[in-house]
């Protein structure tokens, strides 16, 4: 907190600091004995009508009455990473996008509109890495028209919590009634510890997802479009662990995309009857070793924000959260309900559908909770 020469806490932020990262202390119980305070760190996204809106790294919005402020100051835009590969949000966002390519895309200024017949939100959402070249309302109208022509709801993918992320855009979308449906985190770290953590013996690597791999992949069927997304990317590898019999289902699978110095992991699945045997760790180790052979040195993957089990698995591997990302859905203005999402291509099972106007893209479920021994499903 900011302390004056006289030893008093001071508020040294104003509405002119909107868009900057701030740290504030505010009073939460004015009449309680000993008065209680709370500290909030994040991006100041608005200061209107006596209320501050601060967006934390996770994307959570905190509203603070101006009258409750005790102290405040601007702070550096993002803390330096103490370990692992240095990377900007834009670099990782582009790497993640290349690892999960849509079948159709179109530019709107520096925004990319992406579509893949509803297979996953990430392949069916706008990636706004810069300005759209037109006023925001005009850009959002164009986005809604583009997705509407394809029978899809409009989604915008945003990020929070790192230098160059889009806290202000999140706030503008929410003011316009766009609804945040999914929040996940992109984790990054060095690749070598993943390669060293498991025994890859018995893991088979292939350039294509065959029928056995797709049968283990936890979805309600995989369409031609979905297969194009799964097999798209700079250098894609699929891992398989054979089951107990040659003709039986696979014991485990995984997917990795190598792109320059980065290796991205996804779709790690283990037969429920064979969990707690280190199979997921072995799959990731085999994929990591192949990525090292291709010159990669850093790893990334995506984890749902509430997935404590996955965090427990990946933290010992040297991975840590880099930023959070979110999918905002267009406001429902026609009285129809969008169909509930199927599970994403990564690690969540498919959800039931509940119907009507648009086809909703699959949920970006990402990495599932690991087994009790920390191996992951």
C-alpha positions in Angstrom: 0.0 0.0 0.0 1.1 3.6 -0.5 2.2 5.3 2.7 2.8 9.0 3.0 5.8 10.6 4.7 3.6 11.1 7.7 2.9 7.4 7.9 -0.7 7.6 6.6 -2.2 5.4 3.9 -3.1 7.3 0.7 -5.2 6.8 -2.3 -3.0 7.6 -5.3 -5.2 6.4 -8.1 -7.9 8.3 -10.0 -10.3 7.6 -12.9 -7.5 8.5 -15.2 -5.8 5.2 -14.3 -8.5 3.1 -15.9 -6.8 0.4 -17.9 -3.8 0.2 -15.5 -3.0 -2.5 -13.0 -3.7 -1.3 -9.4 -3.5 -2.4 -5.8 -6.1 -1.1 -3.5 -7.1 -1.5 0.1 -10.8 -1.0 1.0 -13.0 -1.0 4.1 -15.4 -3.9 4.3 -16.9 -3.5 7.8 -17.0 0.1 8.7 -18.9 -0.3 12.0 -17.1 -3.5 13.2 -14.7 -3.3 16.2 -11.2 -2.9 14.8 -12.5 -2.2 11.2 -11.9 -4.8 8.6 -10.1 -4.3 5.3 -9.4 -6.2 2.2 -6.8 -5.8 -0.5 -7.5 -6.2 -4.3 -5.0 -6.4 -7.1 -6.0 -6.3 -10.7 -6.8 -4.1 -13.7 -9.0 -1.0 -13.1 -11.5 -1.5 -15.8 -13.9 1.4 -14.9 -14.6 4.1 -12.3 -18.1 5.3 -12.7 -20.7 6.8 -10.4 -18.5 6.4 -7.4 -17.8 2.7 -8.0 -14.5 1.1 -9.1 -14.5 -2.1 -11.1 -11.3 -4.1 -10.8 -10.7 -7.3 -12.8 -8.4 -9.8 -11.1 -6.0 -12.2 -12.9 -8.6 -14.9 -12.8 -11.1 -12.7 -14.6 -13.2 -12.1 -11.4 -14.7 -8.6 -11.2 -14.6 -6.8 -7.9 -16.7 -3.7 -7.3 -15.5 -1.3 -4.7 -17.3 1.9 -3.5 -15.1 4.9 -3.8 -16.1 5.9 -0.3 -14.6 2.6 1.0 -11.1 3.2 -0.4 -8.4 3.4 2.2 -5.3 3.2 -0.1 -4.4 2.6 -3.7 -1.6 2.8 -6.2 -0.7 1.7 -9.7 1.6 -1.4 -9.9 3.6 -3.0 -12.8 1.4 -4.5 -15.5 2.3 -8.1 -14.7 4.7 -9.7 -12.2 7.8 -11.3 -13.7 7.9 -15.1 -14.0 10.4 -16.5 -11.6 10.7 -19.8 -13.5 9.9 -21.4 -16.8 9.9 -19.8 -20.3 9.3 -16.1 -20.7 6.4 -15.5 -23.0 3.9 -12.8 -23.8 0.2 -13.4 -23.9 0.1 -12.7 -27.6 2.7 -15.3 -28.3 0.9 -18.0 -26.4 -2.5 -17.0 -27.8 -1.2 -17.4 -31.3 0.6 -20.7 -30.5 -2.6 -22.1 -28.9 -4.7 -20.9 -31.9 -2.4 -22.7 -34.4 -2.7 -25.9 -32.3 -6.5 -25.9 -32.7 -7.2 -24.6 -36.2 -10.7 -23.8 -37.4 -11.9 -25.0 -40.8 -12.9 -21.4 -41.8 -11.7 -18.0 -40.7 -12.0 -14.4 -41.7 -10.2 -11.2 -40.6 -11.9 -8.2 -39.1 -9.0 -5.8 -38.6 -6.7 -7.6 -36.0 -9.6 -9.9 -34.9 -9.8 -13.4 -36.3 -13.3 -14.9 -36.7 -13.1 -18.7 -36.5 -15.6 -21.4 -37.3 -15.6 -25.2 -37.3 -19.3 -26.3 -37.4 -19.6 -25.9 -33.6 -16.7 -28.2 -32.6 -15.3 -26.5 -29.5 -15.6 -22.8 -28.6 -12.0 -22.2 -29.3 -12.5 -23.1 -32.9 -15.8 -21.2 -33.1 -15.0 -17.9 -31.5 -13.3 -14.5 -32.2 -9.7 -14.2 -31.2 -9.2 -10.4 -30.7 -5.5 -9.8 -30.8 -5.6 -6.1 -31.5 -8.2 -3.6 -32.8 -11.0 -4.6 -35.1 -10.5 -1.5 -37.2 -14.0 -0.2 -36.6 -15.9 0.9 -33.5 -16.6 -1.9 -31.0 -20.4 -1.9 -31.5 -19.9 -2.1 -35.2 -17.4 -4.9 -34.8 -19.7 -6.9 -32.6 -22.6 -6.5 -35.0 -20.4 -7.8 -37.8 -19.3 -10.8 -35.5 -22.9 -11.7 -34.8 -23.9 -11.5 -38.5 -20.9 -13.7 -39.5 -21.7 -16.5 -36.9 -25.4 -16.2 -37.5 -24.9 -16.9 -41.2 -23.3 -20.2 -40.1 -26.0 -21.2 -37.7 -23.7 -20.6 -34.7 -23.9 -18.3 -31.7 -21.2 -15.6 -31.6 -18.4 -16.1 -29.0 -15.5 -13.8 -28.2 -12.4 -15.4 -26.6 -10.7 -13.0 -24.2 -7.9 -13.3 -21.6 -7.0 -11.7 -18.3 -4.0 -11.7 -15.9 -1.0 -11.1 -18.0 0.6 -8.1 -19.8 -1.4 -7.3 -22.9 -4.5 -9.2 -21.9 -8.0 -7.9 -22.5 -9.6 -6.8 -19.2 -11.0 -3.7 -20.7 -12.6 -5.7 -23.6 -14.1 -8.1 -21.0 -15.7 -5.1 -19.2 -17.1 -3.7 -22.4 -18.6 -7.0 -23.4 -20.3 -7.4 -20.1 -21.7 -3.9 -20.3 -23.3 -5.0 -23.6 -24.8 -8.1 -22.1 -22.4 -10.7 -23.4 -22.3 -13.7 -21.0 -19.1 -15.3 -19.8 -19.7 -19.1 -20.1 -16.3 -20.7 -19.7 -13.1 -19.8 -17.9 -9.9 -21.8 -18.1 -6.2 -21.2 -17.6 -3.3 -21.6 -19.9 -0.3 -23.1 -18.0 3.3 -23.0 -19.3 6.6 -24.3 -18.2 9.8 -26.1 -19.3 9.4 -29.2 -21.4 12.2 -31.4 -20.1 10.7 -32.2 -16.6 7.6 -33.6 -18.3 9.8 -35.9 -20.5 11.6 -37.1 -17.4 8.6 -37.7 -15.2 7.2 -40.9 -16.7 8.2 -44.1 -18.4 7.1 -43.9 -22.0 7.7 -47.6 -22.7 4.6 -49.0 -24.4 3.4 -45.7 -25.7 2.9 -45.7 -29.5 3.1 -42.4 -31.4 1.4 -41.7 -34.7 0.8 -38.8 -37.0 -2.9 -39.6 -37.3 -5.8 -40.3 -35.0 -7.0 -43.8 -36.0 -10.3 -45.4 -35.2 -9.0 -46.9 -31.9 -7.7 -43.4 -30.8 -11.0 -41.8 -31.6 -13.0 -44.5 -29.8 -11.1 -43.7 -26.6 -11.6 -39.9 -27.1 -14.4 -38.9 -24.8 -17.0 -37.4 -27.1 -20.3 -38.3 -28.6 -18.8 -39.2 -32.0 -16.2 -37.3 -34.0 -17.3 -35.6 -37.2 -15.3 -35.0 -40.3 -14.9 -31.3 -39.2 -13.8 -32.4 -35.7 -11.2 -34.7 -37.2 -9.8 -31.9 -39.3 -9.4 -29.7 -36.2 -7.8 -32.6 -34.2 -5.3 -33.3 -37.0 -4.6 -29.7 -37.8 -1.5 -27.9 -36.5 2.2 -27.4 -37.3 3.4 -30.8 -36.1 0.7 -33.0 -34.6 1.4 -36.3 -32.7 -1.1 -38.7 -31.3 -0.1 -41.1 -28.5 -1.8 -44.4 -27.7 -1.3 -47.1 -25.1 -2.6 -50.5 -26.2 -5.2 -52.2 -24.0 -5.1 -55.7 -22.6 -6.0 -57.3 -25.9 -5.0 -56.4 -29.4 -8.5 -55.8 -30.6 -9.7 -54.2 -27.3 -10.0 -50.5 -26.6 -6.9 -48.4 -25.9 -5.8 -48.0 -22.3 -4.8 -44.3 -22.8 -4.4 -41.6 -25.4 -3.0 -38.1 -25.8 -2.3 -35.4 -28.3 0.6 -32.9 -28.7 1.3 -30.1 -31.2 4.9 -29.0 -31.7 5.2 -25.4 -32.9 8.8 -24.0 -32.7 9.9 -23.9 -29.1 6.4 -24.8 -27.8 4.7 -28.2 -27.3 1.0 -28.1 -26.5 -0.7 -31.1 -24.7 -4.3 -32.0 -24.9 -6.8 -34.9 -25.1 -5.1 -37.1 -22.5 -7.6 -39.8 -21.7 -7.2 -43.0 -19.6 -9.5 -46.0 -19.5 -11.5 -45.6 -16.2 -10.6 -49.2 -15.2 -6.9 -48.5 -15.6 -6.4 -45.3 -13.7 -3.8 -44.7 -11.0 -1.2 -46.6 -12.9 0.8 -43.7 -14.3 -0.6 -44.0 -17.9 -1.3 -40.4 -18.4 2.1 -39.4 -17.1 3.7 -41.9 -19.5 1.7 -40.6 -22.4 2.8 -37.0 -21.7 6.4 -38.2 -21.3 6.4 -39.9 -24.6 5.0 -36.9 -26.4 7.4 -34.5 -24.6 10.4 -36.6 -25.7 9.2 -36.5 -29.3 8.7 -32.7 -29.0 12.3 -32.3 -27.5 13.6 -34.3 -30.5 11.9 -31.7 -32.8 13.6 -28.8 -31.0 10.9 -27.7 -28.6 11.9 -26.6 -25.1 8.7 -25.2 -23.5 5.3 -26.7 -22.8 1.7 -25.4 -22.5 -1.7 -26.8 -21.8 -5.1 -25.6 -20.7 -6.8 -26.4 -17.5 -10.3 -25.4 -16.3 -10.2 -22.9 -13.5 -11.9 -25.1 -10.9 -9.8 -28.2 -11.7 -7.8 -28.5 -8.5 -6.8 -32.0 -9.3 -5.1 -31.0 -12.6 -3.3 -28.3 -10.8 -1.9 -30.8 -8.3 -0.6 -32.9 -11.3 1.0 -30.2 -13.4 2.6 -28.0 -10.7 5.2 -30.6 -9.8 6.1 -30.8 -13.5 7.2 -27.2 -13.4 4.0 -25.8 -15.1 2.2 -22.7 -13.7 -0.7 -20.5 -14.8 0.3 -17.9 -17.3 -3.1 -16.3 -17.9 -6.8 -17.0 -17.7 -9.0 -17.1 -20.8 -12.8 -16.7 -21.1 -15.5 -17.2 -23.7 -18.2 -14.6 -23.9 -21.5 -15.5 -25.7 -23.6 -13.0 -27.5 -26.7 -11.8 -25.6 -29.8 -13.8 -26.2 -32.1 -11.3 -27.9 -34.6 -13.7 -29.8 -36.0 -15.6 -26.8 -34.4 -18.9 -27.9 -32.0 -21.0 -25.8 -28.8 -22.2 -27.2 -28.1 -25.9 -27.2 -26.0 -27.1 -24.2 -22.4 -27.9 -25.1 -20.9 -31.2 -25.7 -17.6 -31.8 -24.0 -14.5 -30.2 -25.5 -11.9 -31.9 -27.4 -9.6 -32.0 -24.5 -10.7 -33.7 -21.3 -14.4 -33.3 -20.4 -17.2 -35.7 -21.2 -20.1 -34.6 -23.4 -23.0 -32.9 -21.8 -26.6 -33.4 -22.7 -28.2 -31.2 -25.2 -31.2 -29.1 -24.4 -32.1 -27.7 -27.7 -33.3 -24.9 -30.0 -32.0 -22.1 -32.1 -28.3 -22.2 -32.7 -25.8 -25.1 -32.4 -23.6 -24.2 -29.4 -19.9 -25.1 -29.8 -18.6 -27.8 -27.5 -17.4 -26.7 -24.1 -13.8 -25.9 -23.9 -13.3 -28.4 -21.1 -9.6 -28.8 -21.2 -7.7 -31.0 -18.7 -9.7 -33.2 -16.3 -8.8 -33.9 -12.7 -5.9 -36.4 -12.3 -6.2 -39.7 -10.6 -5.4 -40.1 -6.9 -1.7 -40.9 -7.7 -1.4 -37.7 -9.7 -1.4 -39.4 -13.1 -4.4 -37.7 -14.7 -7.2 -39.4 -16.6 
